[in-house]
């Protein structure tokens, strides 16, 4: 999945960028307080997208 598309998916489900790291960005789901590191690559594998969405407790992208 393209990075831009994935970040848009996170925003539409209420997540926000908490802070930038060296090679990852930390995104937070304010509904449950979960924080997850998102790598800064142009493409993110579907398996990683699935794992991140599960950790943040949001729906998977279509």
PDBQT receptor file of N, H, CA, C and O in Angstrom, charges set to zero:
ATOM      1  N   UNK A   1       0.849  -1.170   0.000  1.00  0.00    +0.000 N 
ATOM      2  CA  UNK A   1       0.000   0.000   0.000  1.00  0.00    +0.000 C 
ATOM      3  C   UNK A   1       0.898   1.236   0.000  1.00  0.00    +0.000 C 
ATOM      4  O   UNK A   1       1.926   1.277   0.675  1.00  0.00    +0.000 OA
ATOM      5  N   UNK A   2       0.495   2.219  -0.755  1.00  0.00    +0.000 N 
ATOM      6  H   UNK A   2      -0.340   2.187  -1.304  1.00  0.00    +0.000 HD
ATOM      7  CA  UNK A   2       1.260   3.459  -0.822  1.00  0.00    +0.000 C 
ATOM      8  C   UNK A   2       1.194   4.186   0.525  1.00  0.00    +0.000 C 
ATOM      9  O   UNK A   2       0.164   4.167   1.198  1.00  0.00    +0.000 OA
ATOM     10  N   UNK A   3       2.275   4.808   0.899  1.00  0.00    +0.000 N 
ATOM     11  H   UNK A   3       3.112   4.823   0.353  1.00  0.00    +0.000 HD
ATOM     12  CA  UNK A   3       2.383   5.499   2.190  1.00  0.00    +0.000 C 
ATOM     13  C   UNK A   3       1.331   6.599   2.339  1.00  0.00    +0.000 C 
ATOM     14  O   UNK A   3       0.690   6.720   3.383  1.00  0.00    +0.000 OA
ATOM     15  N   UNK A   4       1.163   7.390   1.294  1.00  0.00    +0.000 N 
ATOM     16  H   UNK A   4       1.684   7.292   0.446  1.00  0.00    +0.000 HD
ATOM     17  CA  UNK A   4       0.213   8.498   1.327  1.00  0.00    +0.000 C 
ATOM     18  C   UNK A   4      -1.213   7.980   1.578  1.00  0.00    +0.000 C 
ATOM     19  O   UNK A   4      -1.970   8.561   2.356  1.00  0.00    +0.000 OA
ATOM     20  N   UNK A   5      -1.551   6.902   0.918  1.00  0.00    +0.000 N 
ATOM     21  H   UNK A   5      -0.936   6.431   0.286  1.00  0.00    +0.000 HD
ATOM     22  CA  UNK A   5      -2.865   6.284   1.053  1.00  0.00    +0.000 C 
ATOM     23  C   UNK A   5      -3.064   5.729   2.470  1.00  0.00    +0.000 C 
ATOM     24  O   UNK A   5      -4.147   5.853   3.040  1.00  0.00    +0.000 OA
ATOM     25  N   UNK A   6      -2.030   5.126   3.025  1.00  0.00    +0.000 N 
ATOM     26  H   UNK A   6      -1.150   5.025   2.562  1.00  0.00    +0.000 HD
ATOM     27  CA  UNK A   6      -2.110   4.548   4.367  1.00  0.00    +0.000 C 
ATOM     28  C   UNK A   6      -2.258   5.643   5.426  1.00  0.00    +0.000 C 
ATOM     29  O   UNK A   6      -3.046   5.492   6.360  1.00  0.00    +0.000 OA
ATOM     30  N   UNK A   7      -1.520   6.728   5.294  1.00  0.00    +0.000 N 
ATOM     31  H   UNK A   7      -0.879   6.851   4.535  1.00  0.00    +0.000 HD
ATOM     32  CA  UNK A   7      -1.623   7.820   6.261  1.00  0.00    +0.000 C 
ATOM     33  C   UNK A   7      -3.005   8.463   6.207  1.00  0.00    +0.000 C 
ATOM     34  O   UNK A   7      -3.542   8.879   7.234  1.00  0.00    +0.000 OA
ATOM     35  N   UNK A   8      -3.577   8.541   5.011  1.00  0.00    +0.000 N 
ATOM     36  H   UNK A   8      -3.141   8.203   4.177  1.00  0.00    +0.000 HD
ATOM     37  CA  UNK A   8      -4.937   9.072   4.869  1.00  0.00    +0.000 C 
ATOM     38  C   UNK A   8      -5.926   8.154   5.583  1.00  0.00    +0.000 C 
ATOM     39  O   UNK A   8      -6.861   8.627   6.228  1.00  0.00    +0.000 OA
ATOM     40  N   UNK A   9      -5.721   6.860   5.470  1.00  0.00    +0.000 N 
ATOM     41  H   UNK A   9      -4.961   6.476   4.946  1.00  0.00    +0.000 HD
ATOM     42  CA  UNK A   9      -6.568   5.876   6.154  1.00  0.00    +0.000 C 
ATOM     43  C   UNK A   9      -6.486   6.056   7.673  1.00  0.00    +0.000 C 
ATOM     44  O   UNK A   9      -7.503   6.006   8.365  1.00  0.00    +0.000 OA
ATOM     45  N   UNK A  10      -5.277   6.264   8.180  1.00  0.00    +0.000 N 
ATOM     46  H   UNK A  10      -4.451   6.305   7.618  1.00  0.00    +0.000 HD
ATOM     47  CA  UNK A  10      -5.107   6.475   9.626  1.00  0.00    +0.000 C 
ATOM     48  C   UNK A  10      -5.851   7.731  10.082  1.00  0.00    +0.000 C 
ATOM     49  O   UNK A  10      -6.528   7.718  11.110  1.00  0.00    +0.000 OA
ATOM     50  N   UNK A  11      -5.722   8.810   9.316  1.00  0.00    +0.000 N 
ATOM     51  H   UNK A  11      -5.173   8.820   8.481  1.00  0.00    +0.000 HD
ATOM     52  CA  UNK A  11      -6.390  10.066   9.681  1.00  0.00    +0.000 C 
ATOM     53  C   UNK A  11      -7.913   9.935   9.673  1.00  0.00    +0.000 C 
ATOM     54  O   UNK A  11      -8.585  10.471  10.554  1.00  0.00    +0.000 OA
ATOM     55  N   UNK A  12      -8.453   9.231   8.693  1.00  0.00    +0.000 N 
ATOM     56  H   UNK A  12      -7.907   8.796   7.978  1.00  0.00    +0.000 HD
ATOM     57  CA  UNK A  12      -9.907   9.084   8.611  1.00  0.00    +0.000 C 
ATOM     58  C   UNK A  12     -10.466   8.258   9.766  1.00  0.00    +0.000 C 
ATOM     59  O   UNK A  12     -11.652   8.352  10.079  1.00  0.00    +0.000 OA
ATOM     60  N   UNK A  13      -9.623   7.456  10.394  1.00  0.00    +0.000 N 
ATOM     61  H   UNK A  13      -8.659   7.379  10.140  1.00  0.00    +0.000 HD
ATOM     62  CA  UNK A  13     -10.055   6.672  11.551  1.00  0.00    +0.000 C 
ATOM     63  C   UNK A  13      -9.670   7.331  12.872  1.00  0.00    +0.000 C 
ATOM     64  O   UNK A  13      -9.673   6.684  13.919  1.00  0.00    +0.000 OA
ATOM     65  N   UNK A  14      -9.340   8.613  12.819  1.00  0.00    +0.000 N 
ATOM     66  H   UNK A  14      -9.337   9.139  11.968  1.00  0.00    +0.000 HD
ATOM     67  CA  UNK A  14      -9.130   9.382  14.039  1.00  0.00    +0.000 C 
ATOM     68  C   UNK A  14      -7.717   9.400  14.588  1.00  0.00    +0.000 C 
ATOM     69  O   UNK A  14      -7.473  10.026  15.620  1.00  0.00    +0.000 OA
ATOM     70  N   UNK A  15      -6.784   8.737  13.934  1.00  0.00    +0.000 N 
ATOM     71  H   UNK A  15      -6.982   8.229  13.096  1.00  0.00    +0.000 HD
ATOM     72  CA  UNK A  15      -5.401   8.720  14.420  1.00  0.00    +0.000 C 
ATOM     73  C   UNK A  15      -4.705  10.018  14.036  1.00  0.00    +0.000 C 
ATOM     74  O   UNK A  15      -5.088  10.680  13.071  1.00  0.00    +0.000 OA
ATOM     75  N   UNK A  16      -3.681  10.373  14.801  1.00  0.00    +0.000 N 
ATOM     76  H   UNK A  16      -3.370   9.835  15.585  1.00  0.00    +0.000 HD
ATOM     77  CA  UNK A  16      -2.922  11.583  14.504  1.00  0.00    +0.000 C 
ATOM     78  C   UNK A  16      -1.435  11.330  14.714  1.00  0.00    +0.000 C 
ATOM     79  O   UNK A  16      -1.043  10.408  15.430  1.00  0.00    +0.000 OA
ATOM     80  N   UNK A  17      -0.617  12.159  14.083  1.00  0.00    +0.000 N 
ATOM     81  H   UNK A  17      -0.935  12.908  13.502  1.00  0.00    +0.000 HD
ATOM     82  CA  UNK A  17       0.834  12.066  14.196  1.00  0.00    +0.000 C 
ATOM     83  C   UNK A  17       1.255  12.620  15.541  1.00  0.00    +0.000 C 
ATOM     84  O   UNK A  17       1.053  13.801  15.826  1.00  0.00    +0.000 OA
ATOM     85  N   UNK A  18       1.840  11.768  16.368  1.00  0.00    +0.000 N 
ATOM     86  H   UNK A  18       2.003  10.809  16.137  1.00  0.00    +0.000 HD
ATOM     87  CA  UNK A  18       2.286  12.200  17.694  1.00  0.00    +0.000 C 
ATOM     88  C   UNK A  18       3.645  12.889  17.604  1.00  0.00    +0.000 C 
ATOM     89  O   UNK A  18       3.829  13.988  18.127  1.00  0.00    +0.000 OA
ATOM     90  N   UNK A  19       4.605  12.224  16.928  1.00  0.00    +0.000 N 
ATOM     91  H   UNK A  19       4.455  11.331  16.504  1.00  0.00    +0.000 HD
ATOM     92  CA  UNK A  19       5.914  12.842  16.731  1.00  0.00    +0.000 C 
ATOM     93  C   UNK A  19       6.676  12.096  15.651  1.00  0.00    +0.000 C 
ATOM     94  O   UNK A  19       6.348  10.960  15.307  1.00  0.00    +0.000 OA
ATOM     95  N   UNK A  20       7.687  12.748  15.127  1.00  0.00    +0.000 N 
ATOM     96  H   UNK A  20       7.953  13.670  15.406  1.00  0.00    +0.000 HD
ATOM     97  CA  UNK A  20       8.566  12.147  14.120  1.00  0.00    +0.000 C 
ATOM     98  C   UNK A  20       9.808  11.597  14.806  1.00  0.00    +0.000 C 
ATOM     99  O   UNK A  20      10.383  12.246  15.679  1.00  0.00    +0.000 OA
ATOM    100  N   UNK A  21      10.212  10.415  14.413  1.00  0.00    +0.000 N 
ATOM    101  H   UNK A  21       9.745   9.888  13.704  1.00  0.00    +0.000 HD
ATOM    102  CA  UNK A  21      11.454   9.838  14.889  1.00  0.00    +0.000 C 
ATOM    103  C   UNK A  21      12.495   9.928  13.800  1.00  0.00    +0.000 C 
ATOM    104  O   UNK A  21      12.329  10.687  12.844  1.00  0.00    +0.000 OA
ATOM    105  N   UNK A  22      13.558   9.172  13.927  1.00  0.00    +0.000 N 
ATOM    106  H   UNK A  22      13.693   8.556  14.703  1.00  0.00    +0.000 HD
ATOM    107  CA  UNK A  22      14.608   9.194  12.917  1.00  0.00    +0.000 C 
ATOM    108  C   UNK A  22      14.160   8.519  11.620  1.00  0.00    +0.000 C 
ATOM    109  O   UNK A  22      14.271   9.099  10.540  1.00  0.00    +0.000 OA
ATOM    110  N   UNK A  23      13.657   7.293  11.735  1.00  0.00    +0.000 N 
ATOM    111  H   UNK A  23      13.567   6.821  12.612  1.00  0.00    +0.000 HD
ATOM    112  CA  UNK A  23      13.224   6.578  10.536  1.00  0.00    +0.000 C 
ATOM    113  C   UNK A  23      11.763   6.150  10.600  1.00  0.00    +0.000 C 
ATOM    114  O   UNK A  23      11.258   5.530   9.663  1.00  0.00    +0.000 OA
ATOM    115  N   UNK A  24      11.082   6.473  11.690  1.00  0.00    +0.000 N 
ATOM    116  H   UNK A  24      11.492   6.976  12.451  1.00  0.00    +0.000 HD
ATOM    117  CA  UNK A  24       9.679   6.125  11.860  1.00  0.00    +0.000 C 
ATOM    118  C   UNK A  24       8.899   7.333  12.359  1.00  0.00    +0.000 C 
ATOM    119  O   UNK A  24       9.468   8.267  12.924  1.00  0.00    +0.000 OA
ATOM    120  N   UNK A  25       7.602   7.302  12.145  1.00  0.00    +0.000 N 
ATOM    121  H   UNK A  25       7.139   6.543  11.686  1.00  0.00    +0.000 HD
ATOM    122  CA  UNK A  25       6.698   8.303  12.686  1.00  0.00    +0.000 C 
ATOM    123  C   UNK A  25       5.809   7.604  13.704  1.00  0.00    +0.000 C 
ATOM    124  O   UNK A  25       5.363   6.482  13.464  1.00  0.00    +0.000 OA
ATOM    125  N   UNK A  26       5.550   8.242  14.825  1.00  0.00    +0.000 N 
ATOM    126  H   UNK A  26       5.913   9.153  15.020  1.00  0.00    +0.000 HD
ATOM    127  CA  UNK A  26       4.687   7.651  15.833  1.00  0.00    +0.000 C 
ATOM    128  C   UNK A  26       3.277   8.202  15.677  1.00  0.00    +0.000 C 
ATOM    129  O   UNK A  26       3.057   9.412  15.744  1.00  0.00    +0.000 OA
ATOM    130  N   UNK A  27       2.330   7.301  15.469  1.00  0.00    +0.000 N 
ATOM    131  H   UNK A  27       2.509   6.319  15.415  1.00  0.00    +0.000 HD
ATOM    132  CA  UNK A  27       0.931   7.664  15.310  1.00  0.00    +0.000 C 
ATOM    133  C   UNK A  27       0.155   7.156  16.514  1.00  0.00    +0.000 C 
ATOM    134  O   UNK A  27       0.436   6.082  17.046  1.00  0.00    +0.000 OA
ATOM    135  N   UNK A  28      -0.821   7.941  16.931  1.00  0.00    +0.000 N 
ATOM    136  H   UNK A  28      -1.050   8.813  16.498  1.00  0.00    +0.000 HD
ATOM    137  CA  UNK A  28      -1.601   7.633  18.123  1.00  0.00    +0.000 C 
ATOM    138  C   UNK A  28      -3.086   7.554  17.779  1.00  0.00    +0.000 C 
ATOM    139  O   UNK A  28      -3.589   8.324  16.961  1.00  0.00    +0.000 OA
ATOM    140  N   UNK A  29      -3.772   6.620  18.410  1.00  0.00    +0.000 N 
ATOM    141  H   UNK A  29      -3.363   5.994  19.075  1.00  0.00    +0.000 HD
ATOM    142  CA  UNK A  29      -5.226   6.526  18.307  1.00  0.00    +0.000 C 
ATOM    143  C   UNK A  29      -5.778   7.086  19.616  1.00  0.00    +0.000 C 
ATOM    144  O   UNK A  29      -5.688   6.418  20.646  1.00  0.00    +0.000 OA
ATOM    145  N   UNK A  30      -6.347   8.290  19.608  1.00  0.00    +0.000 N 
ATOM    146  H   UNK A  30      -6.420   8.833  18.771  1.00  0.00    +0.000 HD
ATOM    147  CA  UNK A  30      -6.803   8.916  20.845  1.00  0.00    +0.000 C 
ATOM    148  C   UNK A  30      -7.984   8.194  21.495  1.00  0.00    +0.000 C 
ATOM    149  O   UNK A  30      -8.238   8.392  22.683  1.00  0.00    +0.000 OA
ATOM    150  N   UNK A  31      -8.704   7.372  20.752  1.00  0.00    +0.000 N 
ATOM    151  H   UNK A  31      -8.497   7.212  19.787  1.00  0.00    +0.000 HD
ATOM    152  CA  UNK A  31      -9.839   6.645  21.314  1.00  0.00    +0.000 C 
ATOM    153  C   UNK A  31      -9.409   5.640  22.375  1.00  0.00    +0.000 C 
ATOM    154  O   UNK A  31     -10.144   5.385  23.329  1.00  0.00    +0.000 OA
ATOM    155  N   UNK A  32      -8.210   5.068  22.205  1.00  0.00    +0.000 N 
ATOM    156  H   UNK A  32      -7.614   5.275  21.429  1.00  0.00    +0.000 HD
ATOM    157  CA  UNK A  32      -7.743   4.069  23.166  1.00  0.00    +0.000 C 
ATOM    158  C   UNK A  32      -6.330   4.341  23.687  1.00  0.00    +0.000 C 
ATOM    159  O   UNK A  32      -5.837   3.604  24.540  1.00  0.00    +0.000 OA
ATOM    160  N   UNK A  33      -5.677   5.384  23.186  1.00  0.00    +0.000 N 
ATOM    161  H   UNK A  33      -6.077   5.982  22.492  1.00  0.00    +0.000 HD
ATOM    162  CA  UNK A  33      -4.343   5.749  23.657  1.00  0.00    +0.000 C 
ATOM    163  C   UNK A  33      -3.219   4.898  23.114  1.00  0.00    +0.000 C 
ATOM    164  O   UNK A  33      -2.085   5.010  23.580  1.00  0.00    +0.000 OA
ATOM    165  N   UNK A  34      -3.503   4.042  22.134  1.00  0.00    +0.000 N 
ATOM    166  H   UNK A  34      -4.425   3.950  21.756  1.00  0.00    +0.000 HD
ATOM    167  CA  UNK A  34      -2.469   3.178  21.554  1.00  0.00    +0.000 C 
ATOM    168  C   UNK A  34      -1.565   3.991  20.634  1.00  0.00    +0.000 C 
ATOM    169  O   UNK A  34      -2.028   4.868  19.905  1.00  0.00    +0.000 OA
ATOM    170  N   UNK A  35      -0.268   3.687  20.681  1.00  0.00    +0.000 N 
ATOM    171  H   UNK A  35       0.108   2.974  21.274  1.00  0.00    +0.000 HD
ATOM    172  CA  UNK A  35       0.735   4.363  19.848  1.00  0.00    +0.000 C 
ATOM    173  C   UNK A  35       1.461   3.299  19.035  1.00  0.00    +0.000 C 
ATOM    174  O   UNK A  35       1.802   2.235  19.552  1.00  0.00    +0.000 OA
ATOM    175  N   UNK A  36       1.696   3.596  17.753  1.00  0.00    +0.000 N 
ATOM    176  H   UNK A  36       1.419   4.461  17.333  1.00  0.00    +0.000 HD
ATOM    177  CA  UNK A  36       2.359   2.649  16.869  1.00  0.00    +0.000 C 
ATOM    178  C   UNK A  36       3.348   3.371  15.971  1.00  0.00    +0.000 C 
ATOM    179  O   UNK A  36       3.065   4.465  15.483  1.00  0.00    +0.000 OA
ATOM    180  N   UNK A  37       4.512   2.760  15.752  1.00  0.00    +0.000 N 
ATOM    181  H   UNK A  37       4.742   1.871  16.149  1.00  0.00    +0.000 HD
ATOM    182  CA  UNK A  37       5.527   3.314  14.860  1.00  0.00    +0.000 C 
ATOM    183  C   UNK A  37       5.198   2.935  13.417  1.00  0.00    +0.000 C 
ATOM    184  O   UNK A  37       4.929   1.771  13.121  1.00  0.00    +0.000 OA
ATOM    185  N   UNK A  38       5.221   3.923  12.526  1.00  0.00    +0.000 N 
ATOM    186  H   UNK A  38       5.439   4.868  12.767  1.00  0.00    +0.000 HD
ATOM    187  CA  UNK A  38       4.958   3.717  11.102  1.00  0.00    +0.000 C 
ATOM    188  C   UNK A  38       6.252   4.048  10.355  1.00  0.00    +0.000 C 
ATOM    189  O   UNK A  38       6.740   5.174  10.455  1.00  0.00    +0.000 OA
ATOM    190  N   UNK A  39       6.821   3.088   9.603  1.00  0.00    +0.000 N 
ATOM    191  H   UNK A  39       6.424   2.174   9.522  1.00  0.00    +0.000 HD
ATOM    192  CA  UNK A  39       8.058   3.371   8.869  1.00  0.00    +0.000 C 
ATOM    193  C   UNK A  39       7.812   4.370   7.743  1.00  0.00    +0.000 C 
ATOM    194  O   UNK A  39       6.724   4.415   7.168  1.00  0.00    +0.000 OA
ATOM    195  N   UNK A  40       8.822   5.163   7.439  1.00  0.00    +0.000 N 
ATOM    196  H   UNK A  40       9.705   5.126   7.906  1.00  0.00    +0.000 HD
ATOM    197  CA  UNK A  40       8.715   6.155   6.368  1.00  0.00    +0.000 C 
ATOM    198  C   UNK A  40       9.295   5.592   5.078  1.00  0.00    +0.000 C 
ATOM    199  O   UNK A  40      10.428   5.901   4.711  1.00  0.00    +0.000 OA
ATOM    200  N   UNK A  41       8.517   4.770   4.397  1.00  0.00    +0.000 N 
ATOM    201  H   UNK A  41       7.596   4.519   4.695  1.00  0.00    +0.000 HD
ATOM    202  CA  UNK A  41       8.880   4.214   3.103  1.00  0.00    +0.000 C 
ATOM    203  C   UNK A  41       7.801   4.631   2.106  1.00  0.00    +0.000 C 
ATOM    204  O   UNK A  41       6.704   5.022   2.505  1.00  0.00    +0.000 OA
ATOM    205  N   UNK A  42       8.105   4.551   0.827  1.00  0.00    +0.000 N 
ATOM    206  H   UNK A  42       8.996   4.234   0.503  1.00  0.00    +0.000 HD
ATOM    207  CA  UNK A  42       7.096   4.909  -0.165  1.00  0.00    +0.000 C 
ATOM    208  C   UNK A  42       6.000   3.852  -0.238  1.00  0.00    +0.000 C 
ATOM    209  O   UNK A  42       4.857   4.173  -0.564  1.00  0.00    +0.000 OA
ATOM    210  N   UNK A  43       6.327   2.606   0.059  1.00  0.00    +0.000 N 
ATOM    211  H   UNK A  43       7.255   2.345   0.324  1.00  0.00    +0.000 HD
ATOM    212  CA  UNK A  43       5.364   1.502   0.067  1.00  0.00    +0.000 C 
ATOM    213  C   UNK A  43       5.450   0.784   1.405  1.00  0.00    +0.000 C 
ATOM    214  O   UNK A  43       6.529   0.631   1.977  1.00  0.00    +0.000 OA
ATOM    215  N   UNK A  44       4.297   0.347   1.892  1.00  0.00    +0.000 N 
ATOM    216  H   UNK A  44       3.420   0.471   1.427  1.00  0.00    +0.000 HD
ATOM    217  CA  UNK A  44       4.233  -0.434   3.123  1.00  0.00    +0.000 C 
ATOM    218  C   UNK A  44       3.569  -1.754   2.771  1.00  0.00    +0.000 C 
ATOM    219  O   UNK A  44       2.529  -1.772   2.113  1.00  0.00    +0.000 OA
ATOM    220  N   UNK A  45       4.164  -2.861   3.206  1.00  0.00    +0.000 N 
ATOM    221  H   UNK A  45       5.009  -2.847   3.740  1.00  0.00    +0.000 HD
ATOM    222  CA  UNK A  45       3.611  -4.168   2.856  1.00  0.00    +0.000 C 
ATOM    223  C   UNK A  45       2.226  -4.350   3.479  1.00  0.00    +0.000 C 
ATOM    224  O   UNK A  45       1.918  -3.777   4.524  1.00  0.00    +0.000 OA
ATOM    225  N   UNK A  46       1.411  -5.150   2.822  1.00  0.00    +0.000 N 
ATOM    226  H   UNK A  46       1.661  -5.615   1.973  1.00  0.00    +0.000 HD
ATOM    227  CA  UNK A  46       0.048  -5.390   3.299  1.00  0.00    +0.000 C 
ATOM    228  C   UNK A  46       0.045  -6.065   4.670  1.00  0.00    +0.000 C 
ATOM    229  O   UNK A  46      -0.824  -5.795   5.498  1.00  0.00    +0.000 OA
ATOM    230  N   UNK A  47       1.008  -6.931   4.900  1.00  0.00    +0.000 N 
ATOM    231  H   UNK A  47       1.714  -7.151   4.227  1.00  0.00    +0.000 HD
ATOM    232  CA  UNK A  47       1.108  -7.600   6.195  1.00  0.00    +0.000 C 
ATOM    233  C   UNK A  47       1.396  -6.599   7.310  1.00  0.00    +0.000 C 
ATOM    234  O   UNK A  47       0.822  -6.697   8.395  1.00  0.00    +0.000 OA
ATOM    235  N   UNK A  48       2.278  -5.644   7.051  1.00  0.00    +0.000 N 
ATOM    236  H   UNK A  48       2.744  -5.565   6.170  1.00  0.00    +0.000 HD
ATOM    237  CA  UNK A  48       2.607  -4.618   8.039  1.00  0.00    +0.000 C 
ATOM    238  C   UNK A  48       1.420  -3.678   8.259  1.00  0.00    +0.000 C 
ATOM    239  O   UNK A  48       1.159  -3.272   9.391  1.00  0.00    +0.000 OA
ATOM    240  N   UNK A  49       0.709  -3.333   7.207  1.00  0.00    +0.000 N 
ATOM    241  H   UNK A  49       0.920  -3.663   6.287  1.00  0.00    +0.000 HD
ATOM    242  CA  UNK A  49      -0.483  -2.484   7.324  1.00  0.00    +0.000 C 
ATOM    243  C   UNK A  49      -1.512  -3.175   8.212  1.00  0.00    +0.000 C 
ATOM    244  O   UNK A  49      -2.120  -2.548   9.079  1.00  0.00    +0.000 OA
ATOM    245  N   UNK A  50      -1.698  -4.467   7.987  1.00  0.00    +0.000 N 
ATOM    246  H   UNK A  50      -1.204  -4.976   7.283  1.00  0.00    +0.000 HD
ATOM    247  CA  UNK A  50      -2.656  -5.246   8.779  1.00  0.00    +0.000 C 
ATOM    248  C   UNK A  50      -2.256  -5.266  10.256  1.00  0.00    +0.000 C 
ATOM    249  O   UNK A  50      -3.103  -5.114  11.137  1.00  0.00    +0.000 OA
ATOM    250  N   UNK A  51      -0.965  -5.455  10.519  1.00  0.00    +0.000 N 
ATOM    251  H   UNK A  51      -0.277  -5.579   9.804  1.00  0.00    +0.000 HD
ATOM    252  CA  UNK A  51      -0.478  -5.507  11.899  1.00  0.00    +0.000 C 
ATOM    253  C   UNK A  51      -0.632  -4.159  12.601  1.00  0.00    +0.000 C 
ATOM    254  O   UNK A  51      -1.022  -4.108  13.767  1.00  0.00    +0.000 OA
ATOM    255  N   UNK A  52      -0.327  -3.065  11.894  1.00  0.00    +0.000 N 
ATOM    256  H   UNK A  52      -0.010  -3.107  10.946  1.00  0.00    +0.000 HD
ATOM    257  CA  UNK A  52      -0.429  -1.724  12.469  1.00  0.00    +0.000 C 
ATOM    258  C   UNK A  52      -1.888  -1.403  12.786  1.00  0.00    +0.000 C 
ATOM    259  O   UNK A  52      -2.194  -0.880  13.858  1.00  0.00    +0.000 OA
ATOM    260  N   UNK A  53      -2.783  -1.716  11.856  1.00  0.00    +0.000 N 
ATOM    261  H   UNK A  53      -2.535  -2.141  10.985  1.00  0.00    +0.000 HD
ATOM    262  CA  UNK A  53      -4.211  -1.446  12.087  1.00  0.00    +0.000 C 
ATOM    263  C   UNK A  53      -4.733  -2.257  13.267  1.00  0.00    +0.000 C 
ATOM    264  O   UNK A  53      -5.546  -1.765  14.049  1.00  0.00    +0.000 OA
ATOM    265  N   UNK A  54      -4.273  -3.485  13.397  1.00  0.00    +0.000 N 
ATOM    266  H   UNK A  54      -3.612  -3.884  12.762  1.00  0.00    +0.000 HD
ATOM    267  CA  UNK A  54      -4.689  -4.327  14.519  1.00  0.00    +0.000 C 
ATOM    268  C   UNK A  54      -4.185  -3.742  15.837  1.00  0.00    +0.000 C 
ATOM    269  O   UNK A  54      -4.918  -3.724  16.826  1.00  0.00    +0.000 OA
ATOM    270  N   UNK A  55      -2.950  -3.269  15.858  1.00  0.00    +0.000 N 
ATOM    271  H   UNK A  55      -2.354  -3.284  15.055  1.00  0.00    +0.000 HD
ATOM    272  CA  UNK A  55      -2.366  -2.691  17.075  1.00  0.00    +0.000 C 
ATOM    273  C   UNK A  55      -3.074  -1.405  17.478  1.00  0.00    +0.000 C 
ATOM    274  O   UNK A  55      -3.288  -1.153  18.664  1.00  0.00    +0.000 OA
ATOM    275  N   UNK A  56      -3.440  -0.586  16.482  1.00  0.00    +0.000 N 
ATOM    276  H   UNK A  56      -3.266  -0.790  15.518  1.00  0.00    +0.000 HD
ATOM    277  CA  UNK A  56      -4.128   0.678  16.763  1.00  0.00    +0.000 C 
ATOM    278  C   UNK A  56      -5.638   0.488  16.967  1.00  0.00    +0.000 C 
ATOM    279  O   UNK A  56      -6.352   1.418  17.342  1.00  0.00    +0.000 OA
ATOM    280  N   UNK A  57      -6.103  -0.741  16.709  1.00  0.00    +0.000 N 
ATOM    281  H   UNK A  57      -5.523  -1.497  16.404  1.00  0.00    +0.000 HD
ATOM    282  CA  UNK A  57      -7.511  -1.108  16.853  1.00  0.00    +0.000 C 
ATOM    283  C   UNK A  57      -8.415  -0.287  15.941  1.00  0.00    +0.000 C 
ATOM    284  O   UNK A  57      -9.415   0.280  16.382  1.00  0.00    +0.000 OA
ATOM    285  N   UNK A  58      -8.044  -0.234  14.647  1.00  0.00    +0.000 N 
ATOM    286  H   UNK A  58      -7.232  -0.695  14.289  1.00  0.00    +0.000 HD
ATOM    287  CA  UNK A  58      -8.870   0.420  13.640  1.00  0.00    +0.000 C 
ATOM    288  C   UNK A  58      -9.165  -0.594  12.538  1.00  0.00    +0.000 C 
ATOM    289  O   UNK A  58      -8.539  -1.653  12.482  1.00  0.00    +0.000 OA
ATOM    290  N   UNK A  59     -10.112  -0.274  11.668  1.00  0.00    +0.000 N 
ATOM    291  H   UNK A  59     -10.621   0.586  11.714  1.00  0.00    +0.000 HD
ATOM    292  CA  UNK A  59     -10.481  -1.156  10.564  1.00  0.00    +0.000 C 
ATOM    293  C   UNK A  59      -9.355  -1.249   9.533  1.00  0.00    +0.000 C 
ATOM    294  O   UNK A  59      -8.563  -0.321   9.365  1.00  0.00    +0.000 OA
ATOM    295  N   UNK A  60      -9.305  -2.378   8.857  1.00  0.00    +0.000 N 
ATOM    296  H   UNK A  60      -9.947  -3.132   8.993  1.00  0.00    +0.000 HD
ATOM    297  CA  UNK A  60      -8.319  -2.564   7.793  1.00  0.00    +0.000 C 
ATOM    298  C   UNK A  60      -8.741  -1.775   6.558  1.00  0.00    +0.000 C 
ATOM    299  O   UNK A  60      -9.936  -1.615   6.311  1.00  0.00    +0.000 OA
ATOM    300  N   UNK A  61      -7.782  -1.280   5.780  1.00  0.00    +0.000 N 
ATOM    301  H   UNK A  61      -6.811  -1.411   5.981  1.00  0.00    +0.000 HD
ATOM    302  CA  UNK A  61      -8.129  -0.573   4.542  1.00  0.00    +0.000 C 
ATOM    303  C   UNK A  61      -8.720  -1.541   3.518  1.00  0.00    +0.000 C 
ATOM    304  O   UNK A  61      -8.378  -2.723   3.498  1.00  0.00    +0.000 OA
ATOM    305  N   UNK A  62      -9.590  -1.037   2.691  1.00  0.00    +0.000 N 
ATOM    306  H   UNK A  62      -9.868  -0.077   2.707  1.00  0.00    +0.000 HD
ATOM    307  CA  UNK A  62     -10.251  -1.851   1.656  1.00  0.00    +0.000 C 
ATOM    308  C   UNK A  62      -9.350  -2.046   0.473  1.00  0.00    +0.000 C 
ATOM    309  O   UNK A  62      -9.735  -2.703  -0.494  1.00  0.00    +0.000 OA
TER     310      UNK A  62
